[in-house]
Amino acid sequence: MLDESQLALLLQLIYDARATNYMIVVALTVLVYDAIITFGEEVELIWRKKWTLAGGLFVCNRYGIITVVIICARYLLAETKTDDVGLRYLHMEGLLSSIFLVTVDIVLVYRIWVLYARNRYLLYFLIVMVICEGVASGTLVVYTLRENHTYVHIGPILSGCYPIGNIPVYFKYPYVAMMIVAFTMFSLTLYKCLATLLQANFRGMPIHTLFFRDGVFYFLAVLAGTTTQVIVLTKARSTLVEITVLPTYAIYGIVGARILLNLRGLVEKTDEDSTFDLRIPVSDFRAAQYSGNTDDSLP
């Protein structure tokens, strides 16, 4: 028989689980809605065009995050009947999330690589930084899961996967790493775009204008998502640790897909202009030396 304090904790857990479930449904709904309203652009700019690196990144980003959210929802909206199921789910979530975040980062690497005229040394630096972020995040997730082997089981009334005990404080560090990577890429974008736009008096520079605008939106999205997640991990109850994870990933996925669609749309609008070409085939993903151009023409 539960005493009053235990009953209060149990009810709080059930309420937190339901709040998390609502946010999962919201995340999936927003993702599907965005996919529907941009499907026309997707068909015209991705599926009806020659297969390129940008097209491949778009498919991985758009449908990768939808797959991640659906798989996670399948576990979080159902009862976790055994500890093995809970541990298996959290391992899977950590792996899929790491893969997705690396995919989103590659979208940014691609943009900056193009923006800096395919500078090979900058490309190497960014790739190493993204790999380090992915390895560090995955390692911390696995290490954290080793300390949580027991999960709450009270029957169908409780859906989701909730370990017994507090989440270690270092579990927030992967989100800090994400913020550092996003800030680095935003700084590179801001420097290049503003320098070029100022030189041209903000006229006739569609590529840099687009990159600057999208870079600002993406950085604000990452800043909001990672800050919220760090606050939840630091200040909120441990039973709320999953409440902002999938909505945050949904925002990243939507912004990443919109960035690529905007880029492809710009290419189509300026298709007659032979001074630049952003339609890089997958087989030709190699970095060229920076030519030192300061105008809006890209090789």
Phi, psi and omega in degrees: 000130181280139173277181187296318181293320178294321178295321179296318178296320180295316179296321178297319178299316180296317179296316179295322178296319179292321177298319177297319179298320178299318181291327176296315179297319178299314181300314180294320179297316180295319178299312181295319179299315179295321178297323181291313185286342178253008184295324178300314177297320180300315181296314183291320188264341184246300190284332181265007180247168177299139183293125181229175177298318180298320178296317177297319178295322179297313181299314179298319182288310185295308186271343175292314182290325176298319178296316180299314182294319180295316180296315180295321179296325180300325180274318185286338179265005179237166179287136173269105190277333181224162177295325180298320178296316179298315181293320179296319179297313183295324174298315181296317179299316179298318180294310181296320180295318179297317179297317181295316182295323176296321178298317178297318179297324179296327175301316179292320177301317179300315180298313183292322177301316177293317183299323179265030175056040175058046178291119187293324183289322175296320178299315179299316180299314183293320179296316178299319180297318180293319178298316179298320178298314181296317180294316180296317180295315179297320180296316180294322179295313180297318181295322178294318182294335177295337181266358181232097182249348184243135184233160183283130177228111178229012178103185184300343180295338180244116174259156178103183185233109185232109179289150176278126182113170182276150175284130180303146184295331182284357178294344179277347184298323176303326179287328174294320177298319177300319180295320180295315179297315180297320180294321179298313181292324177295320179296318177297317179295315181298315181298309184294314183293312182294319179299316181288318180294321177296321179296327181263009181058034176060032179234139172066031182233069187296322182293311182292325176297315179296315181296321179295313181297309181294325178297320178295314180298317182293318180297319178296322178295315180294318180299315180295316182293312182291321178297316178298316182293320178296319179296317179298315181292332184269320190249331187277170176295150181297336179286352178257011187297333183266358192293328182251359185296301184292321174300322178296315178297324178298318179297315178302315182296318181295313181295319179298317179294319180295322178301313182291321177296319178297320180295313179295324177296321178296320178299317181295321181293330183249028186298331181286340183277115182272008183284346176209161180209114180261002183275076186275118178297151178301323182286351184243031180278079178225149183272135176256160179293143179291128187273349179086010179295143176245000177269192186266014179269134180238147183292000000 
